[in-house]
Structure formats: structure tokens, C-alpha cells
Amino acid sequence: MGRVSKAQAQENRQHVVATASRMFREKGTVVSIADLMKAVGLTHGAFYKQFASKEDLVDKAIAHAFENPAAHSPVTLDEHTGEHEAARRTLIENYLSIWHRDHAGDGCPVSGFAADLGRDPDQAARSQQVYINGVRNRAARLATGDDDGMAQLCTMVGALVLARATRGNPLSEELLQAARTALTENGTGQSDRSNARIDREPAGPDGRR
């Protein structure tokens, strides 16, 4: 087999990073190099010609996800043309959709990489600034008036993570709907305490009240 050209090597590298970014969001960074390279269609040995380590690849995969919003369309938290409030509502509805719940690999990196960075302090130390910048950027694009968008983003990400964890149970869709309603009924997600239900006792471990 002949030598791979520099152009082909660079193309292969980009393909590995993009595939890793998707697989890590879908299955976590526990995905093995062997499984990744099999998905890409390259040999295990080719990996070490392109990357110093798996940790090096994870860094690049996280950066790729934040730098390429088209990779997680149609739920990208990107700039929108037209009326801001309508765009914000559409963004929220897309983010808290069944499609996004079921397609983590093509989804938002804020929710996609949160658990792995939380579990691995060494990885977090290397990739945290990229992640932080991504969080702040996305929150800013949700901002309305004197609301900086941070609470809205927290609600969206939290609801999505919970919905994925409960997929297959009716609660999953209830969580998505509850978050959509909270964030779109009055524009900022701030609850109307006059309409809030506060008289229900919390559920016990068996789900009964």
C-alpha cells in the first residue's frame, strides 16, 4: 500500500475528529479507539500517526463540536435572523424536542459532554475553558432584556439530560414539555408564583405521594 498524501492524511484526521465528536456525545468518551477507528474505516495503528493520545482526541472532539454548530443542527444555538423572541422560542422547542432527545450524537455539546467532564477532572482541566466559553456563548444567545439566559440554558440542558435518562417512560416527554412550557409561556422562564402548584407533597421512593 502506498504512502498516504498529506492532503489525505489531513482529511482522515478531520474525519476521525468529527466522528469522535459524534460518538462521544452519543456514547460517552468511554468509546474505545478500536471502535472509533472501525467506524471511520481506518486501522487502529493509523490513530497514533494522527494523535498523541486518546485524551488529545477528546480535546479536539469537544472543540470541534462547539466550533461547528452545523454538526448539531437543527438544534444549534446559533445566531438567528428575524424577530428575536420568535427565534428564541423556536430554538427552545427544537432543543427540547423528541428528535434532540433521541439524537445525542448530533446534539448540543453542552449537554453531550457535561457528564464526561464532570467525571474526569483531568479531561476537564484540559477542555474546560472551551466548554465554559460554549456555555456562556449559548446562554447569551438566549438572553432577553435583563435576563442573561443562563437560567434558561440550565433548564434546557437539565431537562434534556433527565429526558434522555428516562427515555421509554412517559416521564421523559413530560419533562421536555414541562421545560418548554416554563421557558415559553412568559418569555424568560421565570415562573408565575400565583399560578404555581405548591400544595403537593413530594413523591416517595416508590413514586407515591
C-alpha positions in Angstrom: 0.0 0.0 0.0 1.4 3.4 -1.0 2.0 6.3 1.4 -0.9 8.5 2.2 -0.6 12.0 0.9 -0.6 14.9 3.3 -3.9 16.1 2.0 -5.4 12.6 2.5 -3.9 12.4 6.0 -5.4 15.7 6.9 -8.8 14.6 5.6 -8.6 11.4 7.5 -7.7 13.3 10.7 -10.7 15.6 10.3 -13.0 12.7 9.7 -11.7 11.0 12.9 -12.3 14.1 14.9 -15.8 14.7 13.5 -16.7 11.0 14.1 -15.3 11.0 17.6 -17.2 14.2 18.4 -20.4 12.5 17.4 -19.7 9.1 19.1 -18.5 10.7 22.3 -21.7 12.7 22.6 -23.8 9.7 21.9 -21.9 7.0 24.0 -19.5 9.0 26.2 -15.7 9.2 26.0 -15.5 5.5 27.1 -15.7 4.7 23.3 -12.6 2.8 22.5 -10.1 3.8 19.9 -10.6 0.4 18.2 -14.4 1.0 17.9 -13.8 4.6 16.7 -11.3 3.7 14.0 -13.6 0.8 12.9 -16.4 3.3 12.5 -14.1 5.6 10.5 -12.8 2.8 8.3 -9.2 3.2 9.3 -6.8 0.9 11.2 -6.1 1.2 14.9 -2.4 1.9 14.1 -3.4 4.9 12.0 -4.7 6.6 15.1 -1.3 7.2 16.6 0.0 8.7 13.4 -2.5 11.5 13.9 -3.0 12.0 17.6 -0.7 11.9 20.6 -3.3 10.1 22.8 -7.0 9.5 23.2 -7.1 12.5 25.6 -5.7 14.6 22.8 -8.5 13.4 20.5 -11.2 14.1 23.2 -9.9 17.7 23.4 -10.2 18.1 19.7 -13.6 16.4 19.5 -15.0 18.8 22.1 -13.6 21.8 20.4 -15.0 20.5 17.1 -18.5 20.2 18.5 -18.5 23.8 19.7 -16.8 25.2 16.6 -19.2 23.5 14.1 -22.8 24.3 15.0 -24.0 22.7 11.8 -22.9 19.4 13.2 -25.7 19.5 15.7 -28.4 21.1 13.5 -31.4 21.6 13.8 -30.9 22.4 17.4 -27.9 24.7 17.1 -27.8 27.7 19.5 -26.6 30.0 16.8 -27.5 33.5 15.6 -30.9 33.8 14.1 -32.4 36.3 11.7 -35.7 37.9 12.2 -37.6 38.6 15.4 -35.6 37.6 18.5 -38.4 36.3 20.6 -39.8 34.1 17.9 -36.3 32.8 17.2 -35.7 32.1 20.9 -39.0 30.1 21.2 -38.1 28.1 18.1 -34.7 27.4 19.5 -36.2 26.2 22.8 -38.8 24.0 21.1 -36.1 22.4 18.9 -33.7 21.9 21.8 -36.4 20.3 24.0 -37.7 18.0 21.2 -38.0 14.3 20.9 -35.6 14.4 18.0 -32.9 16.0 20.1 -33.5 13.6 23.0 -33.0 10.7 20.6 -30.0 12.0 18.7 -27.4 12.9 21.3 -24.6 12.3 18.8 -25.8 15.1 16.6 -26.9 17.2 19.5 -25.7 20.1 21.6 -22.2 19.7 23.1 -23.2 21.5 26.3 -25.4 18.5 27.3 -23.4 16.0 25.3 -20.2 16.4 27.2 -21.3 17.6 30.6 -21.3 14.2 32.3 -17.8 13.2 31.0 -16.2 16.4 32.0 -17.8 16.1 35.4 -16.5 12.6 35.9 -12.9 13.2 34.6 -11.1 16.1 36.3 -8.0 15.6 34.2 -10.1 15.9 31.0 -12.0 18.8 32.5 -8.7 20.7 33.2 -7.8 20.4 29.5 -11.1 21.1 27.9 -13.0 23.2 30.5 -12.3 26.6 29.0 -13.6 25.6 25.6 -16.7 24.2 27.4 -17.2 27.3 29.6 -16.9 29.6 26.5 -19.5 27.5 24.8 -21.9 27.6 27.7 -21.6 31.4 28.0 -22.0 31.9 24.3 -25.1 29.8 24.2 -26.6 31.4 27.2 -26.0 34.9 25.7 -28.0 33.9 22.6 -31.0 33.1 24.8 -30.8 36.4 26.7 -33.9 38.5 26.9 -33.9 42.0 28.4 -32.2 41.9 31.8 -32.1 38.0 31.8 -28.7 36.8 30.8 -30.0 33.5 29.5 -28.1 31.3 32.0 -31.1 30.0 33.9 -32.9 29.3 30.6 -29.9 27.3 29.4 -29.6 25.4 32.7 -33.3 24.5 32.4 -32.9 23.3 28.9 -29.8 21.2 29.5 -31.1 19.7 32.7 -34.5 18.8 31.2 -32.8 17.2 28.2 -30.4 15.1 30.3 -33.3 13.9 32.5 -35.4 13.1 29.4 -32.6 11.0 28.0 -32.2 9.2 31.3 -35.9 8.4 31.4 -36.5 7.6 27.7 -39.0 4.9 27.3 -41.1 6.1 30.2 -43.9 8.7 29.8 -42.0 10.9 32.3 -39.4 11.6 29.6 -41.8 13.5 27.4 -43.4 15.1 30.4 -40.0 16.6 31.4 -39.5 18.1 27.9 -43.0 19.5 27.8 -42.7 21.0 31.3 -39.4 22.8 30.4 -40.8 24.0 27.1 -43.9 25.4 28.9 -41.8 27.1 31.6 -39.5 28.7 29.1 -42.0 29.9 26.6 -45.2 30.9 28.5 -43.8 34.3 29.7 -40.6 34.7 27.7 -37.9 34.3 30.3 -38.8 31.0 32.1 -39.4 32.9 35.3 -42.4 31.2 37.0 -45.6 32.9 37.8 -45.9 32.1 41.5 -49.6 33.0 41.6 -50.3 30.0 39.3 -47.7 27.6 40.8 -48.8 24.4 42.4 -47.1 24.3 45.8 -49.6 22.1 47.8 -48.4 18.7 46.6 -46.2 16.6 48.9 -43.0 15.3 47.3 -43.2 11.7 45.9 -41.6 8.9 47.9 -39.0 6.4 46.6 -41.9 4.3 45.2 -43.3 7.3 43.3 -46.4 7.6 45.6 -47.4 10.8 47.4 
